[in-house]
Amino acid sequence: MKILLIDDNVNITSMLSKYLKLKEIDCDISNDGRNGLELIKHGKYDDILLDISMPEVSGHDVINELEKTGKLKSNKIILFTASSITNDEIEKLKVRGVNACLKKPVQLQNLLDVLKN
């Protein structure tokens, strides 16, 4: 399994990538949305863990760009956020093609369960 983790918090991406590697999950990291979009354009990922609240290019911007290019539904997108996103907003994003939403701080077993489904 290969995933892409897009989050502007370097501590989170570092910790999670180390944990996922221990679980034998290959993990690429991007600490901003713009670079994340480039990695998606040039790579193939089983899952994309995406933070919503990032400076410059937010998770919403990434989702919008993937939708414009027809790649939103061909990627498994898991929102990964500490923002105060509402259940209604999550449901609207799921209708568009987002697969799941995990609220920070994430329980590591919950993350593994979502990745395996």
C-alpha positions as CSV (number, residue, x, y, z in Angstrom):
1,M,0.0,0.0,0.0
2,K,1.2,3.5,-0.9
3,I,-0.2,6.6,0.6
4,L,0.3,10.3,0.4
5,L,0.1,12.4,3.5
6,I,-0.5,16.1,2.9
7,D,-0.3,18.2,6.1
8,D,1.5,21.5,6.9
9,N,2.4,20.3,10.4
10,V,5.9,18.8,10.0
11,N,5.7,17.1,13.4
12,I,2.5,15.2,12.4
13,T,3.8,14.1,9.0
14,S,7.1,12.9,10.5
15,M,5.4,11.0,13.3
16,L,2.7,9.4,11.1
17,S,5.1,8.5,8.3
18,K,7.3,6.7,10.8
19,Y,4.3,4.8,12.3
20,L,3.0,3.9,8.9
21,K,6.4,2.6,7.8
22,L,6.4,0.4,10.9
23,K,3.1,-1.0,9.7
24,E,4.7,-1.7,6.3
25,I,2.8,1.1,4.6
26,D,4.8,3.2,2.1
27,C,4.2,6.9,2.8
28,D,5.1,10.0,0.8
29,I,4.9,13.3,2.5
30,S,3.9,16.8,1.4
31,N,3.8,19.7,3.8
32,D,1.8,21.9,1.5
33,G,-1.2,21.5,-0.9
34,R,0.6,22.8,-4.0
35,N,3.4,20.2,-3.7
36,G,0.8,17.5,-2.8
37,L,-1.1,18.2,-6.1
38,E,2.2,17.8,-8.0
39,L,2.9,14.4,-6.3
40,I,-0.7,13.3,-7.1
41,K,-0.2,14.3,-10.7
42,H,3.0,12.3,-11.1
43,G,2.4,9.4,-8.7
44,K,-0.1,6.6,-7.9
45,Y,-1.4,6.4,-4.4
46,D,-3.8,4.0,-2.8
47,D,-4.9,6.6,-0.3
48,I,-4.4,10.3,0.2
49,L,-4.5,11.7,3.8
50,L,-5.4,15.4,3.4
51,D,-5.5,18.1,6.0
52,I,-8.2,20.7,5.3
53,S,-6.6,23.7,7.0
54,M,-3.3,24.6,5.3
55,P,-1.9,28.0,4.3
56,E,-1.8,29.1,0.6
57,V,-3.3,25.9,-1.0
58,S,-5.8,24.3,1.5
59,G,-7.3,20.9,1.5
60,H,-10.4,22.4,0.0
61,D,-8.2,23.8,-2.9
62,V,-6.7,20.3,-3.4
63,I,-10.2,18.7,-3.5
64,N,-11.4,21.4,-6.0
65,E,-8.4,20.9,-8.3
66,L,-8.8,17.1,-8.2
67,E,-12.4,17.5,-9.0
68,K,-11.7,19.9,-12.0
69,T,-9.2,17.4,-13.4
70,G,-11.4,14.4,-12.9
71,K,-9.1,12.8,-10.4
72,L,-11.2,13.2,-7.2
73,K,-13.2,10.0,-7.6
74,S,-10.2,8.0,-8.8
75,N,-8.3,8.7,-5.6
76,K,-9.3,7.5,-2.1
77,I,-9.3,10.8,-0.2
78,I,-9.3,10.7,3.6
79,L,-9.7,14.1,5.3
80,F,-7.4,14.5,8.2
81,T,-8.2,17.6,10.1
82,A,-8.3,19.5,13.4
83,S,-10.5,22.2,11.9
84,S,-14.1,22.7,13.1
85,I,-15.6,21.1,10.0
86,T,-19.2,20.2,10.5
87,N,-20.9,16.9,9.8
88,D,-22.9,18.6,7.1
89,E,-19.7,19.8,5.4
90,I,-18.2,16.3,5.6
91,E,-21.3,14.8,4.0
92,K,-21.2,17.3,1.1
93,L,-17.5,16.5,0.6
94,K,-18.3,12.7,0.6
95,V,-21.0,13.3,-2.1
96,R,-18.3,15.0,-4.2
97,G,-15.9,12.0,-3.7
98,V,-14.1,12.2,-0.4
99,N,-14.1,8.8,1.3
100,A,-13.7,9.5,5.0
101,C,-12.9,12.1,7.6
102,L,-10.7,11.6,10.6
103,K,-10.5,14.3,13.3
104,K,-7.2,15.1,15.0
105,P,-5.9,13.9,17.2
106,V,-6.4,10.6,15.3
107,Q,-6.5,7.3,17.0
108,L,-3.8,5.3,15.2
109,Q,-6.0,2.1,15.1
110,N,-8.8,4.1,13.5
111,L,-6.4,5.4,10.9
112,L,-5.3,1.9,10.0
113,D,-8.9,0.7,9.9
114,V,-9.8,3.5,7.4
115,L,-6.7,2.8,5.3
116,K,-7.5,-0.9,5.1
117,N,-11.2,-0.3,3.9
